[in-house]
Amino acid sequence: VVSAAVVSALAGVYFEKILKGAKVGLWTRNLQLATYSVAVGYVKLALSQTGADIRARRSTFFHGYTRMTWACIASNAFGGLLVGMVIRYADAVMKDVALGCSI
């Protein structure tokens, strides 16, 4: 547990140094980070049975999405933008406090 806390703290400090050291806008940084998550998600989808069904046109990507699913997606998107703004204008400690409050 202690090693996980230390690694998490070091990652937070490094991330803050990289974020505040660059002269890139908040939206540009969010798009850069989203690109990595889309790439990882695409690989996972391509290797899954659902991905095979989509390629064979037996299913669609949004098959089975409900209003609750869309609400969760919107909540996560808003939370990600909020965390990005907190990191941009505050520090890692403030981000951790905000994250704890959001849970």
Backbone hydrogen bonds, N-H to C=O, Kabsch-Sander energy under -0.5 kcal/mol:
donor,donor_aa,acceptor,acceptor_aa,energy
5,A,1,V,-2.1
6,V,2,V,-2.4
7,V,3,S,-2.7
8,S,4,A,-2.3
9,A,5,A,-2.4
10,L,6,V,-2.6
11,A,7,V,-2.4
12,G,8,S,-2.2
13,V,9,A,-2.3
14,Y,10,L,-2.5
15,F,11,A,-2.7
16,E,12,G,-2.1
17,K,13,V,-2.2
18,I,14,Y,-2.5
19,L,15,F,-2.7
20,K,16,E,-2.8
21,G,17,K,-1.5
22,A,18,I,-1.2
24,V,22,A,-0.6
29,R,25,G,-2.3
30,N,26,L,-2.3
31,L,27,W,-2.2
32,Q,28,T,-2.2
33,L,29,R,-2.4
34,A,30,N,-2.4
35,T,31,L,-1.8
36,Y,32,Q,-1.1
37,S,33,L,-1.5
38,V,34,A,-2.6
39,A,35,T,-2.1
40,V,36,Y,-2.3
41,G,37,S,-2.5
42,Y,38,V,-2.5
43,V,39,A,-1.9
44,K,40,V,-2.1
45,L,41,G,-2.5
46,A,42,Y,-2.9
47,L,43,V,-1.6
48,S,44,K,-0.6
48,S,45,L,-1.0
51,G,45,L,-0.6
52,A,48,S,-1.5
53,D,49,Q,-2.2
54,I,50,T,-2.2
55,R,51,G,-2.3
56,A,52,A,-1.8
57,R,54,I,-1.3
58,R,53,D,-2.7
59,S,53,D,-1.0
63,H,60,T,-1.2
65,Y,62,F,-1.9
70,W,66,T,-2.1
71,A,67,R,-2.2
72,C,68,M,-2.3
73,I,69,T,-2.2
74,A,70,W,-2.5
75,S,71,A,-2.4
76,N,72,C,-2.5
77,A,73,I,-2.4
78,F,74,A,-2.5
79,G,75,S,-2.5
80,G,76,N,-2.3
81,L,77,A,-2.1
82,L,78,F,-2.4
83,V,79,G,-2.6
84,G,80,G,-2.2
85,M,81,L,-2.1
86,V,82,L,-2.4
87,I,83,V,-2.7
88,R,84,G,-2.0
89,Y,85,M,-2.3
90,A,86,V,-1.9
95,K,91,D,-2.0
96,D,92,A,-2.2
97,V,93,V,-2.1
98,A,94,M,-2.6
99,L,95,K,-2.6
100,G,96,D,-2.2
101,C,97,V,-2.2
102,S,98,A,-1.9
103,I,99,L,-1.3
